[in-house]
Amino acid sequence: MKICFIANVDFAMRHFILPLMRGARARGHEVVGLCAEGPLLDIPRAEGFRIEAMPMARSMNPLAQWRAYQAVRDFLKRERCDLVHAHMPISGLIGRAAARAAGVPRIAYTCHGFLFNQPGPWWRRTLALQLERAAGRITDIYLTVSAAEAEDARRLGIHPNPIAVLNGRDPAAFHPDPEARRALRAELGAAHDDCVIIAVSRLVRPKGYPELLRAMEATPENARLWVVGERLASDHGEDMEPHFARAAAALGPRLQRLGYRHDVARLLAAADVFCLPSHSEALPMSVIEAMLTGLPVVASDLRGTRQQVVEGETGLLVPPATITPLAEALSRLAAEPTLRARMGGAGRARALERFDEAKIIRRTLDLLGL
């Protein structure tokens, strides 16, 4: 079979879709990917995957979306794919509509979170829901990365048979690594008794950086924050730089910005606590990576993260968009290395059982009929 995987940006193609493409190719299928051009496509292309650049736009601009739709539709008409598997909210809508117009026999979609569940004006959330319902009618196989999204899709009439496949990461890549811990802590100036809190995400407001940076000011002196990630060119919303500038003045060397890194697994192994104080999430990959590495997780108490973090057992959950509870959770873990070790071990066992990438990929490919 010839399968076309569709995503919005290179980040999604590299981090979310590439493992599926590898699995489909390993089963003997021809695979092609469509998304906006970007530097992170170098890895899938180096592995021999054909990735075609499309004018995808992460916005509600109708003209931009029409151009993207036409480009994807025309490509699918030429290529005569047997299955289109679309991902992400906007590219998922564009991809499915284009596949239907191009006469693709089977159309699949994986929901990585609904736009109508994210903060925003009522009209945008209402429009997003209506578009999801329309696209659901032309979707043969409807998958979600969390049980909460599957429940929403069924309850709101988006699709009659949504299936939660979850997210997964490779335990061979993400695991405790004493050698990396020693090397990176020495390189980055973290002392043996420092508690390194690490955050890995795009630098955007919904990831909770203003709250996290403020909360760090109330943590003990042995608590350091490593921030891994950058703002994508396609990201919208408030600029985080003023928040980081203020935090840098207040925290000094306790705050280190490491930018986009290809060695996230080693950085996680060198840290002590993972933090993701997002305002909304489906089932974040970064939490899975941290759990596999044996880190306790401090995260916002959201439906998605509640499927990952067991409160008081594998980490601590705090109300989203708050500062004091976040500071208290981070301070508690910074002061109790024994608690960190116990929660981290329990989190790794849970992640190995529920979020092993190989298991998730096999199930997804089976549901796609590949």
MILO-425997 format. One record per residue: residue number from 1; residue in one letter; x negated, y, z negated of N, C-alpha, C in turn. Coordinates in steps of 0.02 Angstrom, whole numbers. Atoms other than C-alpha are relative to their C-alpha. Last residue first. Example, Ala and Ser with C-alpha at 12.3 -4.5 7.8 and 13.67 -1.06 7.14 Angstrom:
2
R:2:s:42:-59:3:-684:-53:-357:39:55:-37
R:1:a:-45:-59:0:-615:-225:-390:-45:60:0
***
This chain:
370
R:370:l:63:3:-37:65:-98:-381:-40:-63:-17
R:369:g:-5:55:-48:249:-103:-430:-63:-9:41
R:368:l:0:-29:-67:244:68:-513:5:-53:54
R:367:l:-65:-34:-8:295:-16:-676:5:34:68
R:366:d:-52:51:-6:147:-136:-658:69:32:12
R:365:l:6:28:-68:29:9:-624:53:-54:11
R:364:t:-23:-50:-48:91:97:-782:-1:-27:72
R:363:r:-73:-4:5:73:-60:-888:27:50:51
R:362:r:-30:62:-25:-104:-92:-829:76:4:0
R:361:i:6:1:-73:-153:89:-852:32:-62:29
R:360:i:-47:-48:-27:-86:95:-1031:-1:-1:77
R:359:k:-68:26:9:-174:-66:-1080:51:47:32
R:358:a:-8:57:-45:-339:-8:-1006:70:-28:-4
R:357:e:-12:-20:-69:-324:162:-1090:14:-59:46
R:356:d:56:26:-40:-308:92:-1267:16:13:74
R:355:f:20:-47:-52:-182:205:-1355:-62:-22:39
R:354:r:-54:-32:-38:-77:96:-1471:-23:38:62
R:353:e:-60:41:-7:-189:-33:-1558:49:31:50
R:352:l:19:61:-35:-357:50:-1533:61:-43:14
R:351:a:11:-17:-70:-279:218:-1580:-19:-62:40
R:350:r:-65:-14:-31:-208:149:-1743:-9:14:75
R:349:a:-37:63:-6:-374:70:-1793:67:10:35
R:348:r:32:39:-53:-466:233:-1753:37:-67:9
R:347:g:-18:-28:-65:-342:333:-1856:-30:-40:57
R:346:a:-70:20:-13:-361:219:-2008:23:26:69
R:345:g:-2:72:-14:-550:238:-2000:70:-24:16
R:344:g:30:12:-65:-537:427:-1984:0:-74:19
R:343:m:-48:-18:-52:-416:439:-2129:-27:-14:70
R:342:r:-57:47:3:-531:342:-2245:50:15:55
R:341:a:20:66:-24:-688:434:-2190:59:-48:1
R:340:r:12:-3:-72:-608:605:-2207:-16:-68:28
R:339:l:-65:-3:-32:-540:560:-2379:-8:3:76
R:338:t:-28:68:6:-714:509:-2436:68:-3:34
R:337:p:28:44:-51:-786:672:-2367:28:-71:-3
R:336:e:-6:71:19:-665:775:-2474:-27:-46:55
R:335:a:23:13:68:-698:963:-2479:-2:-73:-18
R:334:a:69:-24:6:-689:996:-2291:-29:-17:-69
R:333:l:44:48:-32:-534:887:-2284:-73:21:-4
R:332:r:-4:64:37:-442:992:-2411:-48:-51:30
R:331:s:40:-7:61:-503:1154:-2333:0:-65:-39
R:330:l:71:1:-18:-438:1103:-2162:-44:3:-62
R:329:a:15:67:-24:-266:1061:-2233:-74:-7:18
R:328:e:-1:47:57:-258:1220:-2337:-18:-70:22
R:327:a:60:-12:40:-310:1330:-2190:-5:-49:-59
R:326:l:57:24:-39:-177:1252:-2081:-65:8:-39
R:325:p:2:74:3:-44:1275:-2215:-58:-30:39
R:324:t:16:26:66:-96:1459:-2231:1:-76:-5
R:323:i:71:-5:18:-103:1502:-2046:-16:-33:-67
R:322:t:9:-24:68:62:1456:-1963:-75:0:-17
R:321:a:3:-73:1:106:1440:-1778:-2:28:-71
R:320:p:33:-38:-54:154:1256:-1793:4:75:-12
R:319:p:-49:-34:-43:197:1180:-1963:-36:40:55
R:318:v:-18:-65:28:56:1067:-2024:51:33:45
R:317:l:-42:-38:-46:18:883:-2000:23:64:-34
R:316:l:-47:-45:32:-127:799:-2090:37:40:53
R:315:g:13:-71:-6:-231:650:-2037:53:40:-36
R:314:t:51:-10:-52:-235:462:-2016:-17:73:9
R:313:e:33:64:-11:-143:415:-2177:-56:6:52
R:312:g:30:25:61:-76:574:-2256:-38:-65:9
R:311:e:13:-49:52:39:607:-2109:-28:-33:-63
R:310:v:-41:20:57:25:472:-1976:-19:44:-60
R:309:v:28:-11:67:-44:559:-1823:50:-22:-53
R:308:q:71:15:4:-3:491:-1651:-25:1:-71
R:307:q:9:68:-25:186:483:-1630:-73:-23:-5
R:306:r:-25:46:51:200:635:-1743:-4:-72:23
R:305:t:54:17:45:88:725:-1618:23:-45:-57
R:304:g:53:39:-32:222:717:-1485:-54:-22:-48
R:303:r:-24:67:-15:369:769:-1593:-53:-43:32
R:302:l:-43:0:-59:273:915:-1666:21:-72:16
R:301:d:-52:50:11:194:943:-1838:52:5:57
R:300:s:-67:-27:12:42:1040:-1780:51:-56:-4
R:299:a:-38:-21:-59:-121:948:-1794:66:29:-21
R:298:v:-46:-52:25:-260:906:-1917:35:28:61
R:297:v:-28:-51:-44:-340:743:-1861:45:47:-40
R:296:p:-66:-19:23:-458:629:-1956:25:59:41
R:295:l:-8:-64:33:-601:577:-1843:70:7:-29
R:294:g:0:8:73:-646:397:-1802:6:65:-38
R:293:t:66:-16:25:-698:421:-1621:-5:-6:-76
R:292:l:44:55:-20:-541:331:-1562:-71:11:-27
R:291:m:-17:58:41:-440:457:-1663:-46:-59:17
R:290:a:25:-11:68:-529:604:-1583:13:-61:-45
R:289:e:73:2:-2:-501:540:-1407:-30:6:-70
R:288:i:18:70:-9:-318:506:-1445:-76:-8:0
R:287:v:-11:32:65:-298:683:-1513:-19:-74:4
R:286:s:55:-18:45:-379:753:-1356:8:-32:-69
R:285:m:57:45:-10:-259:657:-1244:-55:14:-51
R:284:p:65:-26:-22:-111:755:-1313:-56:-52:3
R:283:l:39:50:36:58:667:-1317:-73:15:17
R:282:a:-35:63:-16:188:797:-1265:-34:-56:-40
R:281:e:41:52:-30:129:958:-1348:46:-59:18
R:280:s:-40:54:-31:201:1123:-1409:-49:-49:32
R:279:h:-70:-19:10:138:1265:-1522:47:-51:32
R:278:s:-40:-23:-57:-33:1186:-1535:70:20:-20
R:277:p:-59:-33:28:-137:1175:-1696:46:28:54
R:276:l:-40:-22:-58:-259:1044:-1628:64:32:-25
R:275:c:-57:-44:13:-398:1008:-1754:33:21:66
R:274:f:-27:-26:-63:-524:865:-1760:62:42:-16
R:273:v:-73:-9:-1:-625:837:-1919:19:26:69
R:272:d:-29:31:59:-804:776:-1951:76:1:0
R:271:a:-44:-41:42:-899:814:-1790:28:-41:-58
R:270:a:42:-42:44:-1050:731:-1708:41:41:-49
R:269:a:37:45:45:-947:589:-1632:-42:39:-50
R:268:l:-48:26:48:-828:719:-1559:-36:-44:-51
R:267:l:-16:-55:46:-977:806:-1478:50:-22:-53
R:266:r:56:-7:46:-1036:641:-1405:13:56:-49
R:265:a:1:60:43:-865:604:-1327:-57:6:-51
R:264:v:-49:-8:54:-851:784:-1263:-3:-60:-48
R:263:d:19:47:53:-1011:765:-1162:46:5:-60
R:262:h:-11:68:-25:-948:844:-999:-17:-53:-53
R:261:r:54:49:7:-929:1012:-1084:20:-67:31
R:260:y:-21:64:-29:-827:1169:-1050:-59:-48:-3
R:259:g:-21:0:-69:-879:1307:-1169:25:-67:24
R:258:l:43:43:-40:-976:1277:-1330:20:-2:73
R:257:r:-38:13:-61:-908:1416:-1439:-46:-37:49
R:256:q:41:11:-59:-985:1409:-1613:45:-18:59
R:255:l:-38:8:-62:-904:1483:-1767:-48:-8:58
R:254:r:-48:55:12:-988:1458:-1938:45:-12:60
R:253:p:22:63:-29:-1133:1561:-1871:46:-59:-13
R:252:g:71:4:-15:-1037:1723:-1905:-19:-67:30
R:251:l:28:66:16:-866:1690:-1977:-75:-5:14
R:250:a:-17:23:67:-792:1865:-1989:-37:-64:-19
R:249:a:23:-48:49:-877:1947:-1840:12:-24:-71
R:248:a:72:2:-1:-855:1792:-1733:-29:48:-51
R:247:a:22:58:39:-673:1782:-1786:-76:-4:-2
R:246:r:-13:-13:70:-638:1959:-1726:-26:-57:-43
R:245:a:45:-53:21:-721:1926:-1559:8:15:-74
R:244:f:66:30:11:-631:1760:-1542:-50:52:-22
R:243:h:-4:43:60:-462:1843:-1568:-68:-31:-15
R:242:p:-1:-43:60:-506:1983:-1445:4:-41:-65
R:241:e:65:-30:16:-559:1851:-1317:2:47:-61
R:240:m:23:21:66:-398:1749:-1323:-64:35:-22
R:239:d:72:11:0:-314:1840:-1178:-23:-16:-71
R:238:e:44:-43:38:-126:1823:-1188:-73:-21:4
R:237:g:-13:-19:69:-32:1731:-1053:-57:40:-32
R:236:h:-36:-63:8:-72:1635:-896:2:19:-74
R:235:d:-36:-9:63:-195:1498:-850:30:70:-4
R:234:s:-72:-1:-11:-238:1474:-665:41:9:-65
R:233:a:-18:-57:-42:-420:1524:-683:75:6:10
R:232:l:-1:14:-71:-436:1400:-825:20:62:39
R:231:r:-64:-21:-30:-483:1464:-998:-3:-14:75
R:230:e:1:-66:-30:-627:1368:-1074:71:16:25
R:229:g:-50:-13:-52:-659:1217:-1181:-7:70:27
R:228:v:21:29:-64:-748:1159:-1338:55:12:51
R:227:v:-54:-7:-48:-733:1261:-1498:-26:-22:68
R:226:w:24:5:-69:-847:1204:-1639:60:4:46
R:225:l:-46:13:-55:-791:1267:-1809:-37:-1:66
R:224:r:20:-32:-62:-896:1256:-1967:50:-19:54
R:223:a:-41:16:-59:-837:1217:-2143:-23:41:59
R:222:n:30:57:-35:-974:1219:-2278:40:-20:62
R:221:e:59:-20:-39:-925:1395:-2328:-32:-57:37
R:220:p:64:-4:36:-753:1337:-2383:-58:16:46
R:219:t:29:65:14:-599:1378:-2277:-66:8:-37
R:218:a:-19:20:67:-500:1540:-2285:-27:-69:-19
R:217:e:26:-50:47:-583:1623:-2135:15:-19:-72
R:216:m:70:15:15:-553:1463:-2036:-29:49:-50
R:215:a:3:51:53:-366:1492:-2049:-72:-15:-20
R:214:r:-18:-31:64:-380:1653:-1949:-7:-49:-58
R:213:l:56:-45:17:-473:1564:-1808:13:37:-65
R:212:l:58:39:21:-347:1421:-1809:-58:46:-22
R:211:e:-11:29:67:-196:1536:-1807:-62:-37:-25
R:210:p:-4:-55:50:-260:1640:-1661:10:-26:-71
R:209:y:65:-27:20:-315:1479:-1573:4:60:-48
R:208:g:3:-20:70:-145:1394:-1575:-66:30:-24
R:207:k:41:49:36:-153:1293:-1414:-14:22:-72
R:206:p:-39:57:26:-5:1395:-1349:-40:-54:-35
R:205:r:-40:-14:61:-116:1552:-1342:38:-61:-25
R:204:v:-63:-36:-13:-241:1485:-1215:40:5:-65
R:203:l:-3:-57:46:-422:1429:-1224:60:44:17
R:202:r:3:-63:-37:-401:1258:-1144:9:58:-49
R:201:s:-59:-15:-40:-431:1118:-1267:-14:61:42
R:200:v:14:12:-71:-555:1035:-1385:64:13:39
R:199:a:-61:-11:-39:-560:1094:-1566:-19:-7:74
R:198:i:6:-9:-72:-696:1029:-1683:69:7:32
R:197:i:-68:5:-28:-711:1049:-1870:-5:15:74
R:196:v:-9:-28:-66:-888:1016:-1932:71:-15:24
R:195:c:-59:33:-29:-897:988:-2119:14:34:67
R:194:d:-51:-41:-34:-1073:1036:-2170:58:-43:24
R:193:d:-60:-7:41:-1161:919:-2293:50:50:29
R:192:h:-29:65:18:-1289:854:-2169:65:7:-38
R:191:a:35:35:54:-1322:1026:-2096:38:-64:-17
R:190:a:-46:21:53:-1252:1083:-1928:-38:-41:-52
R:189:g:13:-31:64:-1378:1180:-1823:48:-18:-56
R:188:l:-47:-55:11:-1314:1143:-1649:-4:29:-70
R:187:e:3:-49:-55:-1462:1037:-1593:42:62:-14
R:186:a:64:-34:4:-1478:949:-1761:-5:55:53
R:185:r:-3:-42:60:-1292:912:-1764:-66:37:-9
R:184:l:-38:-61:-14:-1306:853:-1584:6:45:-61
R:183:a:31:-43:-51:-1448:730:-1613:38:66:9
R:182:r:63:-29:25:-1388:654:-1777:-27:51:50
R:181:r:-15:-42:57:-1209:630:-1718:-64:34:-26
R:180:a:-24:-64:-26:-1263:565:-1549:14:48:-57
R:179:e:57:-33:-33:-1366:431:-1637:20:68:29
R:178:p:46:-31:48:-1225:389:-1758:-59:36:33
R:177:d:66:5:-31:-1098:360:-1618:-50:35:-45
R:176:p:52:-28:44:-919:329:-1674:-69:-14:30
R:175:h:12:44:57:-811:289:-1522:-51:33:-46
R:174:f:-13:-38:61:-743:371:-1365:-4:-47:-60
R:173:a:27:-68:-8:-816:302:-1203:6:40:-64
R:172:a:71:7:-14:-796:115:-1237:-33:69:8
R:171:p:38:8:63:-630:152:-1323:-75:-9:12
R:170:d:43:59:-2:-563:217:-1155:-40:-5:-66
R:169:r:69:-16:-13:-417:337:-1176:-42:-63:-9
R:168:g:53:42:26:-230:314:-1168:-69:28:18
R:167:n:65:-19:-27:-67:405:-1146:-53:-46:-29
R:166:l:50:-29:44:108:338:-1176:-62:23:39
R:165:v:60:42:-9:209:229:-1055:-57:22:-46
R:164:a:59:-29:32:380:296:-1106:-59:-48:8
R:163:i:40:49:37:510:238:-981:-61:34:-28
R:162:p:69:-22:12:650:347:-913:-36:-51:-44
R:161:n:43:52:26:802:251:-849:-72:25:-10
R:160:p:-34:52:38:954:360:-816:-46:-51:-32
R:159:h:9:64:-35:856:517:-768:32:-55:-42
R:158:i:51:-10:-51:877:701:-809:-12:-63:40
R:157:g:-23:18:-66:1043:680:-898:-51:12:55
R:156:l:-19:-60:-38:995:777:-1053:19:-16:72
R:155:r:-52:-38:35:995:627:-1171:26:58:42
R:154:r:-62:40:2:898:513:-1053:57:42:-28
R:153:a:-21:12:-69:762:638:-1009:65:-39:3
R:152:d:-28:-62:-28:752:699:-1189:27:-13:70
R:151:e:-64:-12:33:729:522:-1256:34:62:28
R:150:a:-46:50:-28:593:487:-1128:70:9:-30
R:149:e:-19:-23:-67:509:651:-1178:48:-50:33
R:148:a:-43:-59:8:511:600:-1362:23:26:67
R:147:a:-69:23:11:445:425:-1322:47:60:-6
R:146:s:-20:7:70:287:503:-1252:73:-23:-4
R:145:v:57:17:42:187:501:-1091:18:-5:-74
R:144:t:19:-55:44:342:491:-983:-59:-22:-41
R:143:l:42:17:57:387:383:-833:-13:62:-42
R:142:y:8:-59:42:527:397:-704:-36:-21:-64
R:141:i:33:24:61:523:273:-560:-17:61:-42
R:140:d:-14:72:9:644:303:-416:-28:-27:-66
R:139:t:57:36:28:649:492:-426:18:-73:-13
R:138:i:36:28:-57:770:583:-310:-62:-40:-23
R:137:r:-45:37:-44:901:618:-443:-36:-32:59
R:136:g:-12:67:27:767:666:-570:44:-42:45
R:135:a:55:43:-21:714:811:-459:10:-71:-25
R:134:a:-3:8:-73:884:894:-478:-54:-48:24
R:133:r:-58:43:-15:888:864:-666:5:-13:75
R:132:e:17:69:21:712:932:-686:57:-48:16
R:131:l:46:27:-51:760:1087:-584:-20:-72:-17
R:130:q:-39:14:-59:910:1117:-698:-44:-29:57
R:129:l:-42:59:12:802:1100:-854:40:-18:63
R:128:a:42:59:1:669:1219:-788:41:-63:-11
R:127:l:20:17:-68:800:1348:-743:-41:-63:3
R:126:t:-61:26:-34:873:1342:-918:-16:-19:71
R:125:r:-12:68:26:698:1358:-997:62:-31:33
R:124:r:51:44:-27:657:1505:-884:10:-72:-24
R:123:w:-14:12:-70:822:1591:-920:-51:-47:31
R:122:w:-53:50:-9:803:1568:-1107:11:-16:74
R:121:p:-68:-28:-6:637:1659:-1113:51:-53:17
R:120:g:-9:-43:-58:484:1560:-1169:71:26:3
R:119:p:-25:-68:15:418:1434:-1294:5:42:63
R:118:q:53:-47:19:396:1259:-1220:30:68:-16
R:117:n:16:10:70:530:1124:-1222:-54:48:-24
R:116:f:-55:-27:39:606:1187:-1058:-10:-13:-75
R:115:l:5:-73:7:437:1165:-975:55:27:-44
R:114:f:-50:-40:-35:446:978:-1009:-11:74:-12
R:113:g:-29:-54:40:293:875:-1057:47:42:42
R:112:h:50:-15:51:175:758:-966:24:55:-47
R:111:c:-11:-63:36:316:682:-863:-53:6:-55
R:110:t:18:6:70:256:545:-745:6:69:-32
R:109:y:20:-61:36:348:540:-580:-19:-19:-71
R:108:a:9:8:72:377:407:-449:-23:66:-31
R:107:i:24:-61:33:446:414:-272:-2:-12:-75
R:106:r:-8:4:73:468:263:-159:-34:61:-32
R:105:p:-47:51:24:502:255:29:11:0:-75
R:104:v:40:50:37:420:422:76:47:-50:-32
R:103:g:-24:69:-10:538:506:202:-42:-52:-35
R:102:a:44:35:-47:443:670:217:20:-73:10
R:101:a:-7:-30:-66:586:770:141:-42:-37:52
R:100:r:-67:16:-25:592:652:-9:9:26:71
R:99:a:-1:71:-17:404:662:-31:68:-21:27
R:98:a:36:9:-63:409:851:-22:1:-73:22
R:97:a:-42:-28:-53:543:860:-157:-33:-10:68
R:96:r:-58:44:-11:445:739:-266:45:26:55
R:95:g:19:64:-29:281:831:-246:59:-45:15
R:94:i:21:-10:-69:351:1004:-275:-13:-67:34
R:93:l:-60:-21:-38:444:953:-433:-17:6:74
R:92:g:-45:57:-2:293:858:-501:64:15:39
R:91:s:23:42:-55:177:1000:-452:42:-64:5
R:90:i:-13:-34:-63:285:1111:-563:-24:-42:60
R:89:p:-67:-26:-14:303:997:-714:9:30:70
R:88:m:-4:-69:24:144:890:-713:65:33:24
R:87:h:14:-15:71:123:729:-614:6:74:-12
R:86:a:12:-70:17:181:653:-448:-7:9:-75
R:85:h:-4:-4:73:164:472:-391:-20:70:-21
R:84:v:27:-62:27:204:456:-206:11:-1:-75
R:83:l:-21:-22:66:224:281:-138:-33:66:-16
R:82:d:-52:46:24:215:202:35:29:22:-68
R:81:c:15:36:62:120:347:114:59:-45:-20
R:80:r:-45:58:7:150:395:295:-18:-43:-61
R:79:e:36:56:30:-2:508:311:42:-63:-8
R:78:r:55:25:-41:65:637:433:-28:-67:-26
R:77:k:-28:21:-65:233:663:349:-54:-31:44
R:76:l:-33:65:10:149:664:179:32:-26:64
R:75:f:51:52:11:31:802:233:32:-68:-5
R:74:d:32:13:-64:172:908:305:-53:-54:-6
R:73:r:-47:34:-45:273:891:145:-34:-18:66
R:72:v:-5:69:24:123:936:35:46:-40:46
R:71:a:64:33:-10:84:1092:137:3:-73:-21
R:70:q:11:12:-71:265:1145:149:-64:-39:13
R:69:y:-47:51:-23:295:1124:-38:-12:-17:74
R:68:a:24:64:25:138:1222:-82:44:-57:24
R:67:r:61:17:-38:190:1365:30:-28:-67:-22
R:66:w:-22:19:-67:365:1364:-44:-60:-20:43
R:65:q:-24:70:4:290:1364:-219:24:-25:68
R:64:a:57:44:10:189:1520:-181:21:-73:-2
R:63:l:38:1:-62:341:1607:-109:-60:-47:-6
R:62:p:-32:43:-51:451:1556:-256:-39:-3:65
R:61:n:-5:-41:-60:331:1625:-389:28:-42:57
R:60:m:-68:6:-26:372:1518:-541:8:41:63
R:59:s:-41:-58:12:187:1493:-581:70:-14:29
R:58:r:-32:11:65:52:1362:-588:40:62:-19
R:57:a:1:-60:42:14:1370:-402:37:-15:-65
R:56:m:-42:5:60:-33:1224:-289:-7:63:-42
R:55:p:-7:-66:31:-108:1274:-120:48:-1:-60
R:54:m:-66:-28:-15:-163:1095:-81:7:67:-35
R:53:a:-19:-62:34:-339:1023:-75:67:26:26
R:52:e:-17:-53:-46:-353:842:-18:24:61:-39
R:51:i:-41:-51:34:-444:719:-130:11:57:48
R:50:r:-18:-54:-45:-510:560:-48:47:47:-37
R:49:f:-71:-14:-9:-588:452:-181:9:59:47
R:48:g:-26:22:-64:-765:390:-155:74:12:11
R:47:e:-19:70:5:-826:397:-334:32:-27:64
R:46:a:62:38:3:-916:560:-295:13:-75:-7
R:45:r:27:4:-68:-748:628:-242:-65:-38:2
R:44:p:-38:49:-40:-672:583:-410:-26:-6:71
R:43:i:7:67:27:-818:671:-498:43:-51:38
R:42:d:63:31:-22:-831:825:-388:-6:-72:-24
R:41:l:-14:52:-49:-646:865:-410:-64:-35:23
R:40:l:-4:64:34:-692:958:-570:20:-57:48
R:39:p:65:33:9:-753:1105:-467:4:-69:-31
R:38:g:34:-20:61:-580:1153:-404:-63:-40:-11
R:37:e:72:8:-2:-460:1141:-256:-31:24:-66
R:36:a:37:-61:-17:-276:1129:-299:-75:-14:-2
R:35:c:-4:-50:52:-206:953:-300:-36:63:24
R:34:l:-15:-69:-22:-175:802:-190:1:45:-61
R:33:g:-23:-47:50:-253:629:-217:12:69:30
R:32:v:18:-69:-17:-270:482:-98:29:46:-54
R:31:v:-18:-54:47:-274:296:-137:-22:67:27
R:30:e:32:-61:-26:-273:141:-27:27:59:-41
R:29:h:-41:-49:-35:-223:-10:-131:-43:59:26
R:28:g:3:8:-72:-328:-163:-175:40:50:40
R:27:r:-50:49:-20:-289:-184:-359:7:-5:75
R:26:a:25:65:21:-453:-96:-403:50:-56:17
R:25:r:49:21:-49:-392:52:-300:-27:-70:-17
R:24:a:-35:17:-63:-236:66:-407:-49:-25:53
R:23:g:-37:62:9:-338:57:-568:36:-22:63
R:22:r:48:55:4:-463:188:-511:37:-67:-5
R:21:m:26:10:-68:-322:303:-460:-50:-57:3
R:20:l:-52:35:-39:-239:279:-628:-23:-14:71
R:19:p:-2:70:21:-402:324:-718:53:-41:37
R:18:l:55:41:-26:-417:480:-607:0:-72:-26
R:17:i:-21:42:-57:-245:549:-649:-55:-48:23
R:16:f:-62:38:10:-263:625:-823:13:-52:55
R:15:h:-8:28:67:-438:697:-845:61:-44:-8
R:14:r:60:31:30:-501:730:-668:17:-36:-65
R:13:m:21:55:-42:-335:762:-580:-59:-38:-32
R:12:a:-47:55:8:-270:866:-725:-21:-60:42
R:11:f:5:24:69:-425:976:-729:45:-60:-11
R:10:d:55:49:3:-427:988:-538:-8:-28:-71
R:9:v:67:-28:-2:-257:1074:-540:-52:-55:-8
R:8:n:1:-72:-12:-73:1035:-506:-71:27:10
R:7:a:7:-38:62:-66:847:-484:-4:74:17
R:6:i:-5:-73:-6:-10:728:-346:-5:32:-69
R:5:f:-7:-29:67:-59:545:-325:-3:76:5
R:4:c:22:-69:6:-29:472:-152:15:25:-71
R:3:i:-29:-37:55:-21:283:-134:-29:70:-3
R:2:k:34:-65:1:-49:181:24:36:43:-51
R:1:m:-41:-60:0:0:0:0:-43:63:0
***
